[in-house]
C-alpha cells in the first residue's frame, strides 16, 4: 500500500530509506514510516503555521526531513532561520523562558 507525495517530499523520504515507485511510497528497508504532510500544512514540518512563523522543531517529520536534507538534526535556530529578526527575538525569549534553549543562544 502506498500514498502519493510531491517530488521534494518523495526525494526526502527516499533519503529516509523508503522505495519510491512513480511517486508512490512503498514500504522498503525501514520497518516504520512517517506520513507526508497534509496539503494545507507546512511541507517542511507537517504542521499548520503561517509562512513567517518558525517550523515546529519538535515535529518528527521536520526532524527527519531536515536530517535527510542537511545531515544533522535541526535546532530551534534552524527552525526559525527563515523568520524576520523580530520574530526570532520573540521566539528566542520564549524558548529561553521555557528552558528549550540556553540564555547564551538568546541573542
DRENDO-1510 file (C-alpha; in Angstrom, 1 decimal, always signed):
<recs>
REC; n; res; u; v; w
REC; 1; UNK; +0.0; +0.0; +0.0 .
REC; 2; UNK; +1.4; +3.5; -0.9 .
REC; 3; UNK; +0.4; +7.1; -1.0 .
REC; 4; UNK; +1.1; +10.0; -3.3 .
REC; 5; UNK; +3.6; +12.7; -2.4 .
REC; 6; UNK; +5.1; +15.7; -4.1 .
REC; 7; UNK; +8.5; +15.4; -5.7 .
REC; 8; UNK; +10.5; +17.1; -3.0 .
REC; 9; UNK; +8.9; +15.0; -0.2 .
REC; 10; UNK; +9.5; +11.9; -2.4 .
REC; 11; UNK; +13.2; +12.8; -2.6 .
REC; 12; UNK; +13.4; +13.4; +1.2 .
REC; 13; UNK; +11.5; +10.2; +2.0 .
REC; 14; UNK; +13.7; +8.2; -0.4 .
REC; 15; UNK; +16.7; +9.5; +1.6 .
REC; 16; UNK; +15.0; +8.1; +4.7 .
REC; 17; UNK; +15.0; +4.6; +3.3 .
REC; 18; UNK; +11.7; +4.3; +1.5 .
REC; 19; UNK; +11.5; +3.0; -2.0 .
REC; 20; UNK; +9.8; +5.3; -4.4 .
REC; 21; UNK; +7.8; +4.0; -7.4 .
REC; 22; UNK; +6.0; +6.5; -9.7 .
REC; 23; UNK; +5.5; +8.9; -6.8 .
REC; 24; UNK; +4.1; +6.3; -4.5 .
REC; 25; UNK; +6.0; +5.5; -1.3 .
REC; 26; UNK; +6.2; +1.8; -0.7 .
REC; 27; UNK; +7.4; +0.0; +2.4 .
REC; 28; UNK; +11.1; -0.5; +1.9 .
REC; 29; UNK; +14.0; -1.3; +4.1 .
REC; 30; UNK; +12.5; +0.6; +7.0 .
REC; 31; UNK; +10.1; -1.2; +9.3 .
REC; 32; UNK; +8.4; +2.2; +10.2 .
REC; 33; UNK; +7.3; +5.2; +8.3 .
REC; 34; UNK; +6.4; +8.9; +8.6 .
REC; 35; UNK; +3.4; +10.1; +6.6 .
REC; 36; UNK; +3.9; +13.1; +4.4 .
REC; 37; UNK; +2.3; +16.5; +5.4 .
REC; 38; UNK; -1.3; +17.3; +4.6 .
REC; 39; UNK; -1.6; +19.5; +1.6 .
REC; 40; UNK; -2.6; +22.5; +3.7 .
REC; 41; UNK; +0.2; +22.0; +6.3 .
REC; 42; UNK; +3.8; +23.3; +6.0 .
REC; 43; UNK; +5.6; +20.9; +3.6 .
REC; 44; UNK; +8.8; +21.1; +5.7 .
REC; 45; UNK; +7.5; +20.5; +9.2 .
REC; 46; UNK; +4.0; +19.0; +8.6 .
REC; 47; UNK; +2.4; +21.5; +11.0 .
REC; 48; UNK; -0.1; +24.2; +10.1 .
REC; 49; UNK; +1.6; +27.6; +10.7 .
REC; 50; UNK; +1.9; +30.9; +9.0 .
REC; 51; UNK; +4.8; +31.2; +6.5 .
REC; 52; UNK; +6.5; +33.8; +8.6 .
REC; 53; UNK; +6.4; +31.6; +11.8 .
REC; 54; UNK; +9.1; +29.1; +12.7 .
REC; 55; UNK; +8.8; +25.5; +11.8 .
REC; 56; UNK; +8.0; +23.1; +14.6 .
REC; 57; UNK; +11.4; +21.7; +15.6 .
REC; 58; UNK; +9.6; +19.0; +17.7 .
REC; 59; UNK; +7.8; +17.6; +14.7 .
REC; 60; UNK; +9.1; +14.2; +13.9 .
REC; 61; UNK; +8.5; +14.8; +10.2 .
REC; 62; UNK; +10.6; +18.1; +10.4 .
REC; 63; UNK; +13.4; +16.4; +12.3 .
REC; 64; UNK; +13.8; +13.6; +9.7 .
REC; 65; UNK; +13.2; +15.9; +6.7 .
REC; 66; UNK; +15.9; +18.3; +8.0 .
REC; 67; UNK; +18.3; +15.5; +8.8 .
REC; 68; UNK; +17.9; +14.0; +5.3 .
REC; 69; UNK; +18.5; +17.4; +3.7 .
REC; 70; UNK; +21.4; +18.6; +5.9 .
REC; 71; UNK; +22.9; +15.5; +7.5 .
REC; 72; UNK; +22.3; +16.7; +11.1 .
REC; 73; UNK; +19.4; +17.2; +13.5 .
REC; 74; UNK; +17.7; +20.6; +13.5 .
REC; 75; UNK; +17.9; +23.2; +16.2 .
REC; 76; UNK; +15.4; +25.9; +17.0 .
REC; 77; UNK; +17.7; +28.3; +15.2 .
REC; 78; UNK; +17.3; +26.2; +12.0 .
REC; 79; UNK; +13.5; +26.1; +12.6 .
REC; 80; UNK; +13.3; +29.9; +12.6 .
REC; 81; UNK; +16.1; +30.6; +10.0 .
REC; 82; UNK; +13.5; +31.9; +7.5 .
REC; 83; UNK; +11.9; +34.3; +10.0 .
REC; 84; UNK; +12.5; +38.1; +10.4 .
REC; 85; UNK; +14.7; +39.4; +13.3 .
REC; 86; UNK; +11.7; +40.5; +15.4 .
REC; 87; UNK; +10.1; +37.0; +15.2 .
REC; 88; UNK; +13.5; +35.3; +16.0 .
REC; 89; UNK; +14.0; +37.6; +19.0 .
REC; 90; UNK; +10.5; +36.9; +20.4 .
REC; 91; UNK; +10.8; +33.2; +19.9 .
REC; 92; UNK; +14.3; +33.1; +21.5 .
REC; 93; UNK; +13.0; +34.9; +24.6 .
REC; 94; UNK; +10.1; +32.4; +24.9 .
REC; 95; UNK; +12.3; +29.4; +24.2 .
REC; 96; UNK; +14.8; +30.5; +26.8 .
REC; 97; UNK; +12.0; +31.1; +29.3 .
REC; 98; UNK; +10.7; +27.6; +28.7 .
REC; 99; UNK; +14.2; +26.1; +29.1 .
REC; 100; UNK; +14.3; +25.0; +25.5 .
REC; 101; UNK; +17.5; +26.9; +24.7 .
REC; 102; UNK; +20.3; +28.3; +26.8 .
REC; 103; UNK; +20.3; +32.0; +27.6 .
REC; 104; UNK; +23.5; +32.4; +25.6 .
REC; 105; UNK; +21.6; +31.4; +22.5 .
REC; 106; UNK; +19.1; +34.1; +23.2 .
REC; 107; UNK; +20.9; +36.8; +21.1 .
</recs>
